[in-house]
């Protein structure tokens, strides 16, 4: 099996794990998806043919949303389907800054054959003029069926890169051993597995329940490297609206000096102890040079 195929399979596996739900969040880019009659086997964002590892995107460059085997369209007698894709750019204040009704306009009349839908690429390009005075916002992409009401929606909060800023792109992202409802990805590192549980025993914030995230046998960094990296976490309700959490995460980093393996334990506050509501928790760590990443999405 060649290297390119292995990378493609790894990318497929972590995207497919998240897509088993009707709605959810993808690691790395933080894309939210909402399956409303249309679904896909995999989702990815690429620039220059390479998967994007963050939500920082450039101006004046082709960005491609890649969907593996999207389905849920109404086919005609020739088995052709008629897919369209809408792009809306929304400001931090909720203003619509730009809108394109159909990024797949060239196929609107002739449709797509089953072969053409094996991997559907939706390409777009954003200019500074579209954003006006803003350097961040939300991309709202909607893949929809011209012959039915079915659609697949995406929301991606983005920040635009500065001139000369290096994009976070990589072909080497790998999945971590996971359980149902957990999608873990690493880049520039190796990790044996992830264990996720709920912890209500912590006395630092006695009213809070914590997501306990244990990432074991990390190779490629060190105890000091993990400590020096940047950590972020986000909590979302069942409708994927972000829930603001004021409590801080807790962490423990330990390892054996002889083999430089690192065990990384996080305690992430995400709900009150007496609240049984389900939440989605996302955690991201990146090294100081932004080349090494850990990104885990958990349905709790």
Secondary structure, DSSP 8 states (H G I E B T S, - for coil): --HHHHHHHHHHHHHHHHHTSSEEE-TTT--EEEEEB-B-SEEEEEETTEEB-SSEE-SSS-EEEEEES-B-----TTS-B-EEEEEEEE-TTS-EEEEES-TTGGGTTT-B-TTTTSEEEEEE---HHHHTT-SEEEEEEEEEETTSS-EEEEEEEEEE--TT----B-S--EE-B--TTEEEEEESSB-SEEEEEEE---STTTTEEEEEEEEEEEBSS-HHHHHHSEEEEEEE-TT--EE---S--EEEEEE-TTT--EEEEEEEEEEETT-----EEEEEEE-TTS-SEEEEEEE-
